[in-house]
Amino acid sequence: MQKSKKILLIDDEVSILKLTMFRLQKMGYEVFSSETGEEGCEIAKKIMPDLAIVDLKLPDIGGVDVCKRIREIEEVKNISIILMTASTEDLENVFKNSTADAYVIKPFESKTLIMNIEKLI
């Protein structure tokens, strides 16, 4: 039996966390969550996820910095990262300057997020 893939979800909007976690768990993924970037980086070190979904705007450190910090953690530096944002302002530049592999714009359709996850995981 194949081990389920681990996804780390970092977002300070609890409603998005809960809804996304529910959908991903129904699909068989093992999902971990954090509401802050600092905590998310610590969780990444502990659980070694296969993929991280990171909100661009977090209460402590920005999503771009979270992506960079994850890339500095030897055990998980090569995982796929999806950046999420509600802001489309200068998004292409932000994405190019991040170390993320893809991005989704909130509010997003579940199928858009799932398509990106399945492409990257």
C-alpha positions as a Markdown table, in Angstrom:
| # | Residue | x | y | z |
|---|---|---|---|---|
| 1 | Met | 0.0 | 0.0 | 0.0 |
| 2 | Gln | 1.3 | 3.4 | -1.0 |
| 3 | Lys | 1.9 | 5.9 | 1.9 |
| 4 | Ser | -0.2 | 9.0 | 1.6 |
| 5 | Lys | 1.5 | 12.2 | 0.6 |
| 6 | Lys | 1.9 | 14.9 | 3.2 |
| 7 | Ile | 0.8 | 18.5 | 2.4 |
| 8 | Leu | 1.6 | 21.4 | 4.6 |
| 9 | Leu | -0.9 | 24.2 | 4.4 |
| 10 | Ile | 0.2 | 27.7 | 5.8 |
| 11 | Asp | -2.6 | 30.3 | 5.9 |
| 12 | Asp | -3.9 | 32.7 | 8.6 |
| 13 | Glu | -7.5 | 32.5 | 7.3 |
| 14 | Val | -9.0 | 29.7 | 9.4 |
| 15 | Ser | -11.9 | 29.2 | 7.1 |
| 16 | Ile | -9.6 | 28.6 | 4.1 |
| 17 | Leu | -7.5 | 26.2 | 6.3 |
| 18 | Lys | -10.4 | 24.1 | 7.4 |
| 19 | Leu | -12.1 | 23.9 | 4.0 |
| 20 | Thr | -8.8 | 23.2 | 2.1 |
| 21 | Met | -7.8 | 20.6 | 4.7 |
| 22 | Phe | -11.2 | 18.9 | 4.5 |
| 23 | Arg | -11.0 | 18.6 | 0.7 |
| 24 | Leu | -7.4 | 17.4 | 0.6 |
| 25 | Gln | -8.0 | 14.8 | 3.4 |
| 26 | Lys | -11.0 | 13.5 | 1.4 |
| 27 | Met | -8.6 | 12.9 | -1.5 |
| 28 | Gly | -6.3 | 10.9 | 0.8 |
| 29 | Tyr | -3.6 | 13.4 | 1.5 |
| 30 | Glu | -2.2 | 13.7 | 5.0 |
| 31 | Val | -2.6 | 17.4 | 5.8 |
| 32 | Phe | -0.8 | 19.6 | 8.4 |
| 33 | Ser | -1.6 | 23.2 | 9.0 |
| 34 | Ser | -0.2 | 26.4 | 10.5 |
| 35 | Glu | -1.5 | 30.0 | 10.8 |
| 36 | Thr | 1.9 | 31.6 | 10.8 |
| 37 | Gly | 5.0 | 31.4 | 8.7 |
| 38 | Glu | 7.4 | 30.7 | 11.6 |
| 39 | Glu | 5.4 | 27.8 | 12.8 |
| 40 | Gly | 4.9 | 26.5 | 9.3 |
| 41 | Cys | 8.7 | 26.3 | 8.8 |
| 42 | Glu | 9.1 | 24.5 | 12.1 |
| 43 | Ile | 6.4 | 22.0 | 11.1 |
| 44 | Ala | 8.1 | 21.5 | 7.7 |
| 45 | Lys | 11.3 | 20.5 | 9.5 |
| 46 | Lys | 9.4 | 17.9 | 11.6 |
| 47 | Ile | 7.0 | 16.3 | 9.1 |
| 48 | Met | 9.0 | 16.7 | 5.9 |
| 49 | Pro | 6.0 | 17.3 | 3.6 |
| 50 | Asp | 5.8 | 16.4 | -0.1 |
| 51 | Leu | 4.3 | 19.8 | -0.9 |
| 52 | Ala | 3.6 | 23.1 | 0.9 |
| 53 | Ile | 0.8 | 25.5 | 0.1 |
| 54 | Val | 1.8 | 29.0 | 1.5 |
| 55 | Asp | -0.3 | 32.1 | 1.7 |
| 56 | Leu | 1.5 | 35.2 | 0.4 |
| 57 | Lys | 0.4 | 37.4 | 3.3 |
| 58 | Leu | 0.9 | 36.0 | 6.8 |
| 59 | Pro | 0.8 | 37.8 | 10.2 |
| 60 | Asp | 4.5 | 37.3 | 11.0 |
| 61 | Ile | 6.6 | 36.7 | 7.9 |
| 62 | Gly | 5.6 | 36.9 | 4.2 |
| 63 | Gly | 4.9 | 33.9 | 2.1 |
| 64 | Val | 7.9 | 34.6 | -0.2 |
| 65 | Asp | 10.2 | 34.5 | 2.9 |
| 66 | Val | 8.5 | 31.3 | 4.0 |
| 67 | Cys | 9.2 | 29.7 | 0.7 |
| 68 | Lys | 12.9 | 30.8 | 0.9 |
| 69 | Arg | 13.2 | 29.5 | 4.4 |
| 70 | Ile | 11.7 | 26.1 | 3.4 |
| 71 | Arg | 14.3 | 26.0 | 0.6 |
| 72 | Glu | 17.0 | 26.4 | 3.2 |
| 73 | Ile | 15.9 | 23.4 | 5.2 |
| 74 | Glu | 18.1 | 20.6 | 3.8 |
| 75 | Glu | 15.5 | 17.8 | 4.3 |
| 76 | Val | 12.7 | 19.6 | 2.4 |
| 77 | Lys | 14.5 | 22.0 | 0.1 |
| 78 | Asn | 13.3 | 20.2 | -3.0 |
| 79 | Ile | 9.6 | 19.9 | -2.2 |
| 80 | Ser | 7.0 | 21.6 | -4.4 |
| 81 | Ile | 5.5 | 24.9 | -3.1 |
| 82 | Ile | 2.3 | 26.5 | -4.2 |
| 83 | Leu | 1.9 | 30.2 | -3.3 |
| 84 | Met | -1.7 | 31.4 | -2.6 |
| 85 | Thr | -2.8 | 35.0 | -2.7 |
| 86 | Ala | -5.9 | 37.1 | -2.8 |
| 87 | Ser | -3.9 | 40.0 | -4.3 |
| 88 | Thr | -3.2 | 40.1 | -8.0 |
| 89 | Glu | -1.2 | 43.3 | -7.8 |
| 90 | Asp | 2.3 | 42.7 | -9.3 |
| 91 | Leu | 1.7 | 38.9 | -8.9 |
| 92 | Glu | 3.8 | 37.9 | -11.8 |
| 93 | Asn | 6.8 | 39.7 | -10.3 |
| 94 | Val | 6.2 | 38.4 | -6.8 |
| 95 | Phe | 6.0 | 34.9 | -8.2 |
| 96 | Lys | 9.1 | 35.2 | -10.3 |
| 97 | Asn | 11.0 | 36.5 | -7.2 |
| 98 | Ser | 9.8 | 33.7 | -5.0 |
| 99 | Thr | 11.0 | 30.1 | -4.9 |
| 100 | Ala | 7.5 | 28.7 | -5.4 |
| 101 | Asp | 6.6 | 26.3 | -8.2 |
| 102 | Ala | 3.1 | 27.5 | -8.9 |
| 103 | Tyr | 0.5 | 30.0 | -7.5 |
| 104 | Val | -3.3 | 30.1 | -7.1 |
| 105 | Ile | -5.4 | 33.2 | -6.6 |
| 106 | Lys | -8.0 | 33.2 | -3.8 |
| 107 | Pro | -10.8 | 32.6 | -3.9 |
| 108 | Phe | -9.8 | 29.6 | -5.9 |
| 109 | Glu | -11.8 | 26.8 | -7.3 |
| 110 | Ser | -10.9 | 23.5 | -5.7 |
| 111 | Lys | -10.2 | 21.9 | -9.1 |
| 112 | Thr | -7.6 | 24.6 | -9.8 |
| 113 | Leu | -5.7 | 23.9 | -6.6 |
| 114 | Ile | -6.1 | 20.1 | -7.0 |
| 115 | Met | -4.8 | 20.3 | -10.6 |
| 116 | Asn | -1.7 | 22.2 | -9.4 |
| 117 | Ile | -1.1 | 19.7 | -6.5 |
| 118 | Glu | -1.4 | 16.7 | -8.8 |
| 119 | Lys | 1.0 | 18.3 | -11.3 |
| 120 | Leu | 3.6 | 18.9 | -8.6 |
| 121 | Ile | 3.4 | 16.1 | -6.1 |
